[in-house]
């Protein structure tokens, strides 16, 4: 039904991470079918309900929903009968959602105050400078971790008013690469400039990983961002704020903007949210007594 060649045909039409997710979700379904002596392309609604029931014993509702969405798209693209739309499957999914709940675990906010505390434990080494830059870039850009790691030195633009912005070439909500300018502070521009001088690079990816001799590689893997945040959080002894992740930048900056009285529409524009419901989900745990600004960016 779906060979490696099929997923290669999706290149250029979908984001690389989307293709990886489709392939991973289909592989999970394919292996389940093989273990239970079913053929993925010929499985009926009853069989698919069994698949859903088994997933619901271990996975969250959000993960199940994502896998169904992936499989539905794959069935559509391969002209395979879409059993995910069968009444029996839809009913089973409703039952699972009621039992597990549809709400997703929300990332803990990395607010300005938290960012300053994390930056304070970054030393003056080349790794410390990279980490200070990562924190400032993630917070100000309010982007997803893959997008944060995709910024290049060439994306820093000087605006007619003398201020600076970062060019976001492509994002999850801009698959056709129309681009978007994100205003950034003078502080971030200075850190980027200092970083360029330190690593002696004028182009290429801004964020880099290191070799054993501490020379820089060409880029930083987005998966490493979570590890860096966890390391800095332990070093800063910030146990009471919950575990931080790449999405914490978006949540924290949105919380800070809301605390400043910025209208939801402008927060959505800055964070790249098209849906008001999505933006509000990021802000659902906001409490004006909990997340106070300690400075200005």
C-alpha positions as CSV (number, residue, x, y, z in Angstrom):
1,X,0.0,0.0,0.0
2,X,2.6,2.6,1.1
3,X,6.2,2.0,0.2
4,X,9.1,4.3,0.8
5,X,8.7,5.5,-2.8
6,X,5.2,6.8,-1.9
7,X,6.5,9.0,0.9
8,X,9.2,10.3,-1.4
9,X,6.5,11.5,-3.8
10,X,5.2,13.8,-1.1
11,X,8.5,15.7,-1.0
12,X,8.0,19.3,-2.1
13,X,4.2,19.1,-1.5
14,X,4.5,18.8,2.3
15,X,6.9,19.9,5.0
16,X,9.6,17.4,5.8
17,X,8.4,17.0,9.4
18,X,4.8,16.3,8.1
19,X,6.1,13.6,5.8
20,X,8.1,12.0,8.7
21,X,5.0,12.1,10.8
22,X,2.9,10.4,8.1
23,X,5.4,7.7,7.6
24,X,5.8,7.1,11.3
25,X,2.0,6.9,11.9
26,X,1.5,4.6,9.0
27,X,4.3,2.3,10.1
28,X,2.7,2.1,13.5
29,X,-0.6,1.1,12.0
30,X,1.1,-1.3,9.5
31,X,3.0,-3.1,12.3
32,X,-0.2,-3.5,14.4
33,X,-2.0,-5.0,11.4
34,X,0.9,-7.4,10.8
35,X,0.9,-8.5,14.5
36,X,-2.9,-9.1,14.3
37,X,-2.9,-10.8,10.9
38,X,-4.7,-8.0,9.1
39,X,-3.8,-6.4,5.8
40,X,-3.5,-2.6,6.2
41,X,-5.1,-1.8,2.8
42,X,-8.0,-4.2,3.3
43,X,-8.8,-3.7,7.0
44,X,-12.5,-3.0,7.7
45,X,-14.0,-0.5,10.2
46,X,-14.3,-3.2,12.9
47,X,-10.6,-3.9,12.7
48,X,-9.8,-0.2,12.8
49,X,-11.9,0.2,16.0
50,X,-9.8,-2.6,17.6
51,X,-6.7,-0.6,16.6
52,X,-8.2,2.5,18.3
53,X,-9.1,0.6,21.4
54,X,-5.6,-0.7,21.8
55,X,-4.0,2.7,21.3
56,X,-6.4,4.2,23.9
57,X,-4.9,1.9,26.5
58,X,-1.5,3.7,26.3
59,X,-1.8,6.9,24.3
60,X,-3.4,10.3,24.8
61,X,-6.5,11.4,22.9
62,X,-4.4,14.0,21.0
63,X,-1.9,11.4,19.8
64,X,-4.7,9.1,18.6
65,X,-6.3,12.0,16.8
66,X,-3.1,12.9,15.1
67,X,-2.5,9.3,13.9
68,X,-6.1,9.1,12.6
69,X,-5.6,12.4,10.7
70,X,-2.3,11.0,9.2
71,X,-3.9,7.8,8.1
72,X,-6.9,9.6,6.7
73,X,-4.7,11.7,4.5
74,X,-2.6,8.7,3.4
75,X,-5.8,6.7,2.5
76,X,-7.0,9.7,0.4
77,X,-3.7,10.1,-1.4
78,X,-3.4,6.4,-2.2
79,X,-7.1,6.1,-3.3
80,X,-7.7,3.6,-0.5
81,X,-11.2,3.4,1.1
82,X,-11.0,5.8,4.0
83,X,-12.2,3.7,6.9
84,X,-11.4,6.5,9.4
85,X,-14.6,8.2,8.2
86,X,-16.8,5.1,8.8
87,X,-19.6,5.7,11.3
88,X,-18.4,2.8,13.5
89,X,-14.9,4.4,13.7
90,X,-16.3,7.9,14.4
91,X,-18.5,6.6,17.2
92,X,-15.6,4.7,18.7
93,X,-13.4,7.8,18.6
94,X,-16.1,9.9,20.4
95,X,-16.2,7.3,23.1
96,X,-12.4,7.4,23.5
97,X,-12.4,11.2,23.6
98,X,-15.1,11.2,26.3
99,X,-13.1,8.7,28.3
100,X,-9.7,10.2,27.9
101,X,-10.6,13.8,27.4
102,X,-9.6,15.8,24.4
103,X,-7.4,18.4,26.1
104,X,-3.7,18.3,25.3
105,X,-0.9,18.7,27.9
106,X,0.1,22.3,27.7
107,X,3.8,23.3,27.7
108,X,5.0,25.2,30.8
109,X,5.5,28.9,30.1
110,X,9.1,30.2,29.6
111,X,8.3,33.8,30.5
112,X,10.7,36.7,30.4
113,X,11.5,36.3,34.1
114,X,12.3,32.6,33.6
115,X,14.4,33.4,30.6
116,X,16.5,35.9,32.6
117,X,17.1,33.3,35.3
118,X,18.2,30.8,32.7
119,X,20.5,33.3,31.0
120,X,22.1,34.1,34.3
121,X,23.5,30.6,34.6
122,X,25.0,30.7,31.1
123,X,28.8,31.2,31.5
124,X,31.1,33.2,29.2
125,X,32.2,30.1,27.2
126,X,31.2,29.6,23.6
127,X,28.6,27.1,24.7
128,X,27.2,29.6,27.2
129,X,27.0,32.3,24.6
130,X,25.1,29.9,22.2
131,X,22.7,29.1,25.0
132,X,22.0,32.8,25.9
133,X,21.4,33.4,22.2
134,X,19.1,30.4,21.9
135,X,17.0,31.6,24.9
136,X,16.7,35.2,23.5
137,X,16.0,34.0,20.0
138,X,13.3,31.5,21.1
139,X,11.6,33.9,23.4
140,X,11.5,36.9,21.0
141,X,10.6,34.9,17.8
142,X,7.8,32.9,19.5
143,X,8.4,30.1,17.0
144,X,8.4,26.3,17.1
145,X,11.7,24.6,17.8
146,X,12.2,23.5,14.2
147,X,11.6,27.1,13.1
148,X,14.0,28.5,15.7
149,X,16.7,26.3,14.5
150,X,16.0,27.2,10.8
151,X,16.9,30.9,11.2
152,X,20.0,32.0,9.3
153,X,22.3,35.0,9.7
154,X,21.0,36.1,6.3
155,X,17.5,36.4,7.8
156,X,18.4,39.3,10.0
157,X,17.2,42.4,8.3
158,X,17.6,46.1,9.1
159,X,14.3,48.0,8.7
160,X,13.9,51.5,7.3
161,X,13.2,52.8,10.8
162,X,16.6,51.6,12.0
163,X,15.2,48.6,13.9
164,X,15.7,45.0,13.0
165,X,13.6,41.9,12.2
166,X,14.0,38.3,11.4
167,X,12.7,36.8,8.2
168,X,10.7,33.7,8.9
169,X,11.0,32.0,5.5
170,X,8.5,29.2,6.2
171,X,6.4,27.9,9.1
172,X,3.8,25.3,9.9
173,X,1.1,27.7,8.9
174,X,2.9,29.1,5.9
175,X,3.8,26.0,3.9
176,X,4.2,27.9,0.6
177,X,7.0,30.1,2.0
178,X,5.4,33.5,1.7
179,X,7.6,34.6,4.6
180,X,7.0,36.9,7.6
181,X,9.1,39.6,9.3
182,X,9.4,39.2,13.1
183,X,10.6,42.3,14.9
184,X,13.5,41.7,17.3
185,X,15.2,43.7,20.0
186,X,18.5,45.5,19.8
187,X,19.7,43.2,22.5
188,X,19.1,40.1,20.3
189,X,20.9,41.8,17.4
190,X,23.9,42.4,19.6
191,X,24.0,38.8,20.8
192,X,23.8,37.5,17.3
193,X,26.6,39.9,16.2
194,X,28.8,38.7,19.1
195,X,28.0,35.1,18.3
196,X,29.0,35.7,14.6
197,X,32.4,37.2,15.7
198,X,32.9,34.3,18.1
199,X,32.4,31.5,15.6
200,X,33.7,33.5,12.6
201,X,30.6,32.9,10.5
202,X,28.8,35.4,8.3
203,X,26.1,33.1,6.8
204,X,24.4,29.8,7.5
205,X,22.3,28.7,10.4
206,X,22.4,30.9,13.5
207,X,22.2,28.2,16.1
208,X,24.9,25.5,16.0
209,X,25.9,22.4,17.9
210,X,29.5,21.6,18.8
211,X,32.1,19.0,18.0
212,X,34.2,17.5,20.8
213,X,36.8,20.2,20.4
214,X,34.1,22.8,20.7
215,X,34.3,23.8,17.0
216,X,30.8,24.5,15.6
217,X,28.8,22.3,13.4
218,X,26.6,23.6,10.6
219,X,23.4,23.6,12.5
220,X,21.6,22.6,15.7
221,X,19.2,19.7,15.7
222,X,15.7,20.9,16.9
223,X,15.6,17.8,19.2
224,X,18.6,19.1,21.1
225,X,16.7,22.3,22.1
226,X,14.7,20.4,24.8
227,X,17.8,18.9,26.2
228,X,19.5,22.3,26.5
229,X,16.5,23.8,28.2
230,X,16.4,20.9,30.7
231,X,20.1,21.3,31.4
232,X,19.8,25.1,32.0
233,X,16.7,24.6,34.1
234,X,18.5,22.1,36.4
235,X,21.5,24.5,36.6
236,X,19.2,27.4,37.6
237,X,17.4,25.2,40.1
238,X,14.0,26.1,38.7
239,X,12.1,23.0,39.8
240,X,8.8,24.7,40.7
241,X,7.8,25.9,37.2
242,X,7.4,22.5,35.6
243,X,9.5,21.0,32.9
244,X,10.4,23.3,30.0
245,X,10.3,22.4,26.3
246,X,10.7,24.0,22.9
247,X,7.0,25.0,23.0
248,X,7.5,26.8,26.3
249,X,8.9,29.8,24.4
250,X,5.6,30.4,22.6
251,X,3.5,29.9,25.7
252,X,5.7,32.2,27.9
253,X,5.9,35.0,25.4
254,X,2.2,34.9,24.7
255,X,1.5,35.0,28.5
256,X,3.8,38.0,28.8
257,X,2.1,39.8,26.0
258,X,-1.3,39.2,27.5
259,X,0.0,40.4,30.9
260,X,1.0,43.7,29.1
261,X,-2.5,44.1,27.8
262,X,-1.8,43.2,24.2
263,X,-5.0,42.3,22.4
264,X,-5.5,38.6,21.5
265,X,-5.5,39.5,17.8
266,X,-2.0,40.9,18.0
267,X,-0.8,38.0,20.0
268,X,-2.1,35.6,17.4
269,X,-0.4,37.6,14.6
270,X,2.9,37.5,16.5
271,X,2.8,33.9,17.4
272,X,1.5,32.8,14.0
273,X,-1.8,31.3,15.3
274,X,-4.7,31.4,12.8
275,X,-7.3,30.0,15.2
276,X,-8.4,31.9,18.2
277,X,-9.2,28.6,20.0
278,X,-5.6,27.5,19.5
279,X,-4.2,30.8,20.9
280,X,-6.5,30.6,23.9
281,X,-5.4,27.0,24.6
282,X,-1.9,28.3,25.0
283,X,-3.1,30.9,27.4
284,X,-5.6,28.8,29.4
285,X,-3.4,28.6,32.5
286,X,-2.7,32.3,32.6
287,X,-3.1,33.9,36.0
288,X,-2.0,37.6,36.4
289,X,-0.7,36.8,39.9
290,X,1.5,34.0,38.7
291,X,3.4,35.3,35.7
292,X,4.7,38.7,36.4
293,X,7.3,40.4,34.2
294,X,10.6,41.2,35.9
295,X,12.1,43.3,33.1
296,X,11.7,44.5,29.5
297,X,13.2,42.9,26.4
